[in-house]
Amino acid sequence: MFRKLRSLDEAKRILKQNFTPKPVGVEQVPLSLAHNRVLAENVVAPIDVPPFNRSTMDGYAVKAADTFGAEEDRPIALKLCGSVRVGETPKVTVEKGTTVEIVTGAPLPKGADAVVMLEYVVQKNNTIFTHRSVSKGENMMKAGSDIHKDEVILKKSQTLSSREIGVLAALGFAQVNVYKRPRVAVVSTGAEIVEPGKPLSPGKIYDINAHTISAAVTECGGEPISLEIVPDETNQLKATLRKALDSADILMTSGGVSVGPTDIIPKVLNTLGKPGVIVSGIAVKPGKPATIAIVDGKPVFSLPGHPTSSLLIFHILARSVILGMAGRREETPVTVKAVASAKMFPARGRRTFVMVSLTGDKSGGLVASPVALGLSGAITTLAKADGFVEIMERQQFINAGDVVTVHLFKPLRDVS
Amino acid sequence: MFRKLRSLDEAKRILKQNFTPKPVGVEQVPLSLAHNRVLAENVVAPIDVPPFNRSTMDGYAVKAADTFGAEEDRPIALKLCGSVRVGETPKVTVEKGTTVEIVTGAPLPKGADAVVMLEYVVQKNNTIFTHRSVSKGENMMKAGSDIHKDEVILKKSQTLSSREIGVLAALGFAQVNVYKRPRVAVVSTGAEIVEPGKPLSPGKIYDINAHTISAAVTECGGEPISLEIVPDETNQLKATLRKALDSADILMTSGGVSVGPTDIIPKVLNTLGKPGVIVSGIAVKPGKPATIAIVDGKPVFSLPGHPTSSLLIFHILARSVILGMAGRREETPVTVKAVASAKMFPARGRRTFVMVSLTGDKSGGLVASPVALGLSGAITTLAKADGFVEIMERQQFINAGDVVTVHLFKPLRDVS
């Protein structure tokens, strides 16, 4: 099969020309399941928060002007006309020269515009003596002072953490519209591949990629759908990929895309829909055999069989597509600066990614050490790596002691 | 009720003396549900990975010594004795002077110790001519070179990301033992509180804390159990808290712990089990009414009713307990340095936490701006805040332009 290696930038451009990631849909979920989902619409406040003038102290609701001049040794007397409890509508009104007992959280009665704290008041029968003056609005929250009715309070595309969920609860929303998770079918191919948990006969190895890729899909907001392992046999492969494309929004395969005699995935993809394969091999290391297809509007990433290469290609190409289809804003990759512990060499003419592990140095900085450079088949390379260093196509090499930018697989703690 | 304010450090010490967070249990989950769970045991490799000497190229399996001296213009001839495919046990042996055709991923036949790449070989009938020499081990992975049988490959307490899940799959594990999520009962109290989704009658407000706290519990690896809202009435409260303690490992209440006439939670907690309330009020701002109890071995955090105070106390006190009971390593809090945009004042004699939002300055640094300082009832304070600045008890104040450490509610992107 004709294969023309593309540079990484070309591959990204061709993908962009052929496919624009858009959210796959909207669904309504209860607040209890909304954590870490993405808002599919602006949220407009249907009510004021608080919904009424609310006392923030235990004390006495007053007209502030009535207290002016009150001092420690010169209290002002007010007539006590009743009390309000939390959760009740006040039945009394505060007229000039009068007051109403109130507790934290209770609604201010009509006529009151401030609260005098319990501590500054002495009560005798139906009269209270306040030893402090208060200004208008003191010790209370005005209706709508937290959130105004009709205010746009949360924006479409925000990810919902505990704090945004609090805002939705405050407004009385029990349900929220969020973007659907894109369904990502994950298929491993190869006659030697066995599902973990089953016995391993000679010459076979366990399936790694379906599991790493499914977990990586979850990490970026997709919903992985695991399919059976298929041998590199045209008819079975065709049937499985057809089924996968029918049930999912994105398809990921791994294995079966190097140049050996059984590499039939690209041929099969071309028979399944238009335009078929759009990128067939990328000038990167590791991950050269990576193939991208669009089949009747659905993106297909055929990742290499080697676990490290496979997950790297996922990170640099597929991740942003899944994020886009999940309605998530493309996040800036998390990077840290570190000092290279050893020389790192690029592969000639290819964008090179060197897996590194990070350790602290004595002065509080970070040191990036290459992990088992070149052994892209090694799953432990991946498990030991905290991230990768990117070496551009025209770059010579990185020297020990050079400062490098490390792209992290997940955020480090305490990076300041 | 007698109340003695504790400093934050005292409160932490008393909690530590009365309760040691330990994992609540272990459960087995399939790999597909293992993402972001915590390993409950060391993982020892039951097999070599790869399980056999494995070709990493398409080509010819050889004895390396047979190829020594081969060059572009001086090929060496070897007798072709068969082929091996992926997933099969080789039936042939490579004897001196012979070779076997092989593909990527197939097991090396007995006798072979290297692979010559397809590109350097010309085949004529049953003889191949190699134009390159290979050294022992070239273009192959030795059995166990990735993971050795009996090696401790993952450690107890590791959090499982896509990469560790790949390691488990490679070893054939379909299930993995992880720590159980601690069950955290979340109870809101107050006569004015209404569940979101229900109509809001006058004087009532929607329940915020049950939702923010439940989401925060999820964020640190716990499993929130939502219970009904209970009014501040002794018998109902007693029954609900008893039920919550029976069904959960930790109890969180919110509201009902300030000094007003209906603050009955501490009294009720003291009737439920020993030792009861151990910290009754903390010299912090916001969050002073926070109460901690231990009831027959289970920790109870009674958080203030104000949403910001409540979530702050959760972050500085409850979070580390939940992490410990989830078997998660106490993570270093994520912090960044920023320049204060305005003066920040501590409350006299109290540890003060100022909510701030972060923005970038022109030189690529960060600016921390106080959010609605002092309005701890405002849920929007929380929604707008990226984190908080801690001001120690004896500290005077922070000046505009001072560099401050901001504790982030969640990791920022691109912090390098």
Interface residues (C-beta under 8 A of the other chain):
Chain A: L31 S32 A34 H35 I47 V49 P50 P51 F52 R54 T56 D58 R85 V86 G87 E88 T89 P90 V103 T104 G105 A106 P107 M141 S145 D146 I147 I153 L154 L160 S161 S162 R163 E164 I165 G166 V167 L168 A169 A170 L171 G172 F173 A174 Q175 G190 A191 E192 I193 V194 E195 P196 G197 K198 L200 P202 G203 K204 I205 Y206 D207 I208 N209 A210 H211 T212 I213 S214 A215 A216 T218 E219 P224 S226 P231 S258 V259 G260 P261 T262 G305 P307 L311 E331 T332 P333 V334 T335 V336 K337 L375 G377 A378 I379 T380 L382 A383 A385 T405 F409 K410 P411 R413 D414 V415 S416
Chain B: L31 S32 A34 H35 I47 V49 P50 P51 F52 R54 T56 D58 R85 V86 G87 E88 T89 P90 V103 T104 G105 A106 P107 M141 S145 D146 I147 I153 L154 L160 S161 S162 R163 E164 I165 G166 V167 L168 A169 A170 L171 G172 F173 A174 Q175 G190 A191 E192 I193 V194 E195 P196 G197 K198 L200 P202 G203 K204 I205 Y206 D207 I208 N209 A210 H211 T212 I213 S214 A215 A216 T218 E219 P224 S226 P231 S258 V259 G260 P261 T262 G305 P307 L311 E331 T332 P333 V334 T335 V336 K337 L375 G377 A378 I379 T380 L382 A383 A385 T405 F409 K410 P411 R413 D414 V415 S416
